[in-house]
């Protein structure tokens, strides 16, 4: 297989390769520390105000780096559940909240949970998250 075909296959967002992402060690450490600080039990951190924003030109390896980090996350934090939503395929913020709510409600721990039809959007997600006994 030509080298450009192999490279393109490794950089696909659905790539399952566990290969190291070249030249992204600093970014990897930053993202791993952010996630570890969020997932570790601590009273020092206000989890409601933490945000990680990742940006860059198309094709620079953002998605493959994140996917690689998330695959490794289960080693340090067994049982962590990852929800992925492609925001580029959504029509607006309301659709994002609905999709997030669907994914959270699909959790094995939430199978029999019923959502109030009165609460929608971000408020419904907030209600569901606050009703969960754990952030995982």
C-alpha positions in Angstrom: 0.0 0.0 0.0 1.5 3.4 -0.9 2.6 5.5 2.0 0.1 8.3 1.4 -2.7 5.8 1.6 -1.4 4.3 4.9 -1.0 7.9 6.3 -4.6 8.9 5.3 -6.0 5.7 6.8 -4.2 6.4 10.1 -5.5 10.0 10.3 -9.1 9.1 9.8 -11.2 10.0 12.8 -12.4 6.4 13.0 -8.9 5.0 13.0 -8.4 2.4 15.7 -4.7 2.5 15.6 -3.0 2.9 18.9 0.1 4.3 17.2 1.7 7.4 18.8 0.6 10.7 17.2 3.8 12.3 16.0 4.7 15.8 17.3 1.8 16.0 19.7 3.4 15.0 23.0 2.9 18.4 24.6 -0.8 18.5 23.6 -1.3 14.9 24.7 0.0 15.6 28.2 -2.1 18.7 28.5 -5.3 16.9 27.5 -4.5 13.9 29.7 -3.9 16.1 32.7 -7.1 18.0 32.1 -9.1 14.7 31.9 -7.3 13.2 34.9 -8.0 16.3 37.0 -11.6 16.2 36.1 -12.1 12.5 36.7 -10.1 12.2 40.0 -12.1 12.8 43.1 -11.1 16.2 44.5 -12.6 19.0 46.4 -10.0 21.5 45.1 -11.4 21.8 41.6 -14.7 23.4 40.5 -15.8 20.9 37.8 -18.6 23.2 36.7 -16.2 25.8 35.3 -13.7 23.5 33.5 -13.5 23.8 29.8 -11.0 22.4 27.3 -11.1 24.0 23.8 -9.2 22.3 21.0 -8.8 24.0 17.7 -6.6 23.8 14.6 -6.6 23.5 10.9 -8.3 20.5 9.2 -6.0 17.5 9.0 -3.6 18.5 11.8 -4.6 15.4 13.9 -7.0 16.8 16.5 -9.5 14.0 16.3 -7.0 11.2 16.0 -5.1 12.5 19.1 -8.3 12.8 21.1 -9.4 9.3 20.0 -6.0 7.9 21.0 -6.2 9.6 24.4 -9.7 8.4 25.1 -8.8 4.8 24.2 -6.1 5.0 26.8 -8.3 6.6 29.4 -9.9 3.3 30.4 -6.6 2.1 31.8 -6.3 4.7 34.5 -10.1 5.1 35.0 -11.8 1.7 34.3 -15.5 2.0 33.6 -15.4 5.6 32.3 -18.1 6.1 29.6 -17.3 8.2 26.6 -20.0 10.0 24.6 -19.0 11.3 21.2 -21.2 13.8 19.3 -20.2 15.2 15.9 -21.3 18.8 16.3 -20.7 19.5 12.6 -23.7 17.3 11.8 -26.1 19.2 14.1 -28.4 22.0 13.1 -28.0 24.1 16.3 -27.5 24.2 20.1 -30.9 22.7 20.8 -30.1 19.7 18.7 -26.8 19.3 20.7 -28.7 19.2 24.0 -31.2 16.7 22.7 -28.4 14.4 21.3 -26.5 14.7 24.6 -29.6 13.8 26.6 -30.2 10.8 24.4 -26.7 9.6 24.9 -26.8 10.1 28.6 -30.2 8.4 29.0 -28.9 5.4 27.0 -26.5 4.6 29.8 -26.9 1.1 31.3 -27.5 2.7 34.7 -30.3 4.9 33.3 -32.3 2.3 31.3 -35.4 2.7 33.4 -35.1 6.4 34.0 -37.9 8.6 32.7 -37.3 12.1 31.7 -39.8 14.8 32.5 -41.3 16.2 29.3 -41.6 19.7 30.9 -37.8 20.2 31.1 -35.9 20.5 27.8 -32.5 21.4 26.5 -29.7 22.3 28.8 -32.0 22.2 31.8 -32.9 18.6 31.1 -29.2 17.7 30.8 -28.4 19.5 34.0 -31.3 17.7 35.8 -30.2 14.3 34.5 -26.5 14.9 35.5 -27.4 16.2 38.9 -29.5 13.1 39.5 -26.6 10.8 38.8 -24.7 9.4 41.7 -21.3 9.7 39.9 -19.8 11.7 37.2 -19.0 8.5 35.3 
